[in-house]
Amino acid sequence: MADVHTRKQRSFNMSQIKARNTTLELNFRKSLYSAGLKNYRIKTKIYGKPDVFFPKNKLAVFLDGCFWHKCPRCYIAPASNAGFWKEKIRENIKRDRKISMYLRKNGIKVLRFWGHQIKTNPNKCIAKVMDYLEKNEK
Ligand SMILES: [Zn+2]
């Protein structure tokens, strides 16, 4: 079968596969910092390992890479090793749902942002976080 991907799509997938979440995470944290939000933790032992966690407000934030978590807007299935990727991404989505459900059941609010949202409109993501934190100030 011919490779149905354009070069642009292929390089998008490759960059996503390589970068994983580090760039997203750093950009997001930079935005949090500029907004004056500093009372969060990273690398917590909270179930599901949220990228950012606000312990005081019990808010877990997940930054979902568009490739790894199958963003409806950006996801392009890789042409090579299609079966492997399909299974892998499916497992990721299943885990995402399980984690969100578990945390919510345990009184932790979950916010998930797509990679493209953080890239193109970080302020909107931060506003959403702030909105939540303000409502749940203890
Ligand atoms: Zn996306």
Boltz pocket constraint, residues with backbone or C-beta under 6 A from the ligand:
constraints:
  - pocket:
      binder: B
      contacts: [[A, 66], [A, 71], [A, 72], [A, 73], [A, 74], [A, 75], [A, 114], [A, 115], [A, 116], [A, 117]]
      max_distance: 6.0
